[in-house]
Amino acid sequence: MPYKRYKANSNGRFKDKVVLITGATSGISKTTAYAFAKEGAKVFFCGRRTNLGEANASEIQAFGGEATYMQADVRKESDVRNFINGCVQKYGRIDIAFNNAGIEAPPKAIAELSLEEWNNVIATNATGVFLAMKYEIPVMLRQGGGIIVNTASVGGHQGFSNIAPYGASKAGIMSLTRTAAMELTGKKKYSCQLLFSRCS
Ligand SMILES: NC(=O)c1ccc[n+]([C@@H]2O[C@H](COP(=O)([O-])OP(=O)(O)OC[C@H]3O[C@@H](n4cnc5c(N)ncnc54)[C@H](OP(=O)(O)O)[C@@H]3O)[C@@H](O)[C@H]2O)c1
């Protein structure tokens, strides 16, 4: 693993920045958490799998970075509220929020999908980002600025077969992000961005 060779730079590009990340137990969020911590950020992240979350926080601390894991399920409002409050209680602010937790449904045509499969993807991807922004925005407005990055997908831009809930959720994230940008225009230093990650 490249992380084994990581050494945190306390004077790095994100020195003293507080970075909140949803879903950094694995994948893109995990890599991002490690990269921010390597550059001096204080990382506060969640995910449902406690064993992985705690292992990742320990691994970051082992290379000299600062990271805290808190279990939270982004489908649940109380979990998201507690997670964001936990970050503010610990660090007093959120400089960068990376709302990246997401899932796919089993590949199925629309007529084959159950309502439960649909609802689970929408709840995780779209409602999860909505809930995160709902609690992040007041913190950032209070402190006078901040950056929110939401992960969308090319699947939200154009049609693909067998990914209806995923595509709809990612299109929803794009719309939420644009709406936030419009609502917050002119309100101090504020940035709301979409991340389009691509399959390589
Ligand atoms: N990989 C790609 O090529 C690609 C392409 C386009 C977009 N994306 C997007 O990028 C994001 C990350 O994808 P990935 O490939 O890194 O996926 P991944 O490896 O499966 O990681 C997903 C992360 O989201 C977390 N998560 C899922 N459901 C959650 C929930 N209910 N509450 C809290 N955390 C939850 C998972 O943690 P737990 O399971 O521990 O909860 C995990 O840490 C997703 O939004 C995905 O749609 C990925």
The ligand as an SDF file (V2000), in Angstrom:
LIG
                    3D

 48 52  0  0  0  0  0  0  0  0999 V2000
  -15.4660    4.4580   -8.4130 N   0  0  0  0  0  0  0  0  0  0  0  0
  -15.8970    5.0720   -9.5060 C   0  0  0  0  0  0  0  0  0  0  0  0
  -15.4520    4.8090  -10.6300 O   0  0  0  0  0  0  0  0  0  0  0  0
  -16.9250    6.1940   -9.3930 C   0  0  0  0  0  0  0  0  0  0  0  0
  -17.3800    6.8280  -10.5440 C   0  0  0  0  0  0  0  0  0  0  0  0
  -18.3050    7.8850  -10.4220 C   0  0  0  0  0  0  0  0  0  0  0  0
  -18.7560    8.2590   -9.1710 C   0  0  0  0  0  0  0  0  0  0  0  0
  -18.3270    7.5950   -8.0770 N   0  0  0  0  0  0  0  0  0  0  0  0
  -18.8490    8.0150   -6.7850 C   0  0  0  0  0  0  0  0  0  0  0  0
  -17.7860    8.1900   -5.8700 O   0  0  0  0  0  0  0  0  0  0  0  0
  -18.2410    7.9160   -4.5580 C   0  0  0  0  0  0  0  0  0  0  0  0
  -17.3320    6.8960   -3.9150 C   0  0  0  0  0  0  0  0  0  0  0  0
  -17.3080    5.7320   -4.7090 O   0  0  0  0  0  0  0  0  0  0  0  0
  -16.2530    4.5800   -4.4670 P   0  0  0  0  0  0  0  0  0  0  0  0
  -16.0150    3.9250   -5.7710 O   0  0  0  0  0  0  0  0  0  0  0  0
  -15.1060    5.0890   -3.7000 O   0  0  0  0  0  0  0  0  0  0  0  0
  -17.1520    3.5760   -3.5890 O   0  0  0  0  0  0  0  0  0  0  0  0
  -16.7850    2.6170   -2.3730 P   0  0  0  0  0  0  0  0  0  0  0  0
  -15.3760    2.1560   -2.4390 O   0  0  0  0  0  0  0  0  0  0  0  0
  -17.8690    1.5880   -2.3290 O   0  0  0  0  0  0  0  0  0  0  0  0
  -16.9160    3.5690   -1.1060 O   0  0  0  0  0  0  0  0  0  0  0  0
  -18.1360    4.1000   -0.7530 C   0  0  0  0  0  0  0  0  0  0  0  0
  -18.0120    4.7550    0.6000 C   0  0  0  0  0  0  0  0  0  0  0  0
  -19.2870    5.3030    0.9220 O   0  0  0  0  0  0  0  0  0  0  0  0
  -19.6450    4.8600    2.2140 C   0  0  0  0  0  0  0  0  0  0  0  0
  -21.0890    4.7190    2.3640 N   0  0  0  0  0  0  0  0  0  0  0  0
  -21.9530    4.0210    1.5920 C   0  0  0  0  0  0  0  0  0  0  0  0
  -23.1830    4.0870    2.1020 N   0  0  0  0  0  0  0  0  0  0  0  0
  -23.0950    4.8310    3.2390 C   0  0  0  0  0  0  0  0  0  0  0  0
  -24.0110    5.2430    4.2220 C   0  0  0  0  0  0  0  0  0  0  0  0
  -25.3070    4.8960    4.1570 N   0  0  0  0  0  0  0  0  0  0  0  0
  -23.5780    6.0130    5.2370 N   0  0  0  0  0  0  0  0  0  0  0  0
  -22.2720    6.3680    5.3250 C   0  0  0  0  0  0  0  0  0  0  0  0
  -21.3440    6.0100    4.4250 N   0  0  0  0  0  0  0  0  0  0  0  0
  -21.7500    5.2420    3.4040 C   0  0  0  0  0  0  0  0  0  0  0  0
  -18.9540    3.5190    2.3880 C   0  0  0  0  0  0  0  0  0  0  0  0
  -18.7750    3.2840    3.7630 O   0  0  0  0  0  0  0  0  0  0  0  0
  -19.5700    2.1520    4.6080 P   0  0  0  0  0  0  0  0  0  0  0  0
  -19.8980    1.0390    3.6760 O   0  0  0  0  0  0  0  0  0  0  0  0
  -18.5880    1.7880    5.6820 O   0  0  0  0  0  0  0  0  0  0  0  0
  -20.7680    2.8450    5.1500 O   0  0  0  0  0  0  0  0  0  0  0  0
  -17.6320    3.7610    1.6940 C   0  0  0  0  0  0  0  0  0  0  0  0
  -16.7120    4.3530    2.5720 O   0  0  0  0  0  0  0  0  0  0  0  0
  -19.6780    7.4640   -4.6770 C   0  0  0  0  0  0  0  0  0  0  0  0
  -20.5480    8.5640   -4.4560 O   0  0  0  0  0  0  0  0  0  0  0  0
  -19.7700    7.0070   -6.1190 C   0  0  0  0  0  0  0  0  0  0  0  0
  -21.0730    7.0660   -6.6210 O   0  0  0  0  0  0  0  0  0  0  0  0
  -17.4280    6.5710   -8.1460 C   0  0  0  0  0  0  0  0  0  0  0  0
  1  2  1  0
  2  3  2  0
  2  4  1  0
  4  5  1  0
  4 48  2  0
  5  6  2  0
  6  7  1  0
  7  8  2  0
  8  9  1  0
  8 48  1  0
  9 10  1  0
  9 46  1  0
 10 11  1  0
 11 12  1  0
 11 44  1  0
 12 13  1  0
 13 14  1  0
 14 15  2  0
 14 16  1  0
 14 17  1  0
 17 18  1  0
 18 19  2  0
 18 20  1  0
 18 21  1  0
 21 22  1  0
 22 23  1  0
 23 24  1  0
 23 42  1  0
 24 25  1  0
 25 26  1  0
 25 36  1  0
 26 27  1  0
 26 35  1  0
 27 28  2  0
 28 29  1  0
 29 30  1  0
 29 35  2  0
 30 31  1  0
 30 32  2  0
 32 33  1  0
 33 34  2  0
 34 35  1  0
 36 37  1  0
 36 42  1  0
 37 38  1  0
 38 39  2  0
 38 40  1  0
 38 41  1  0
 42 43  1  0
 44 45  1  0
 44 46  1  0
 46 47  1  0
M  CHG  2   8   1  16  -1
M  END
$$$$
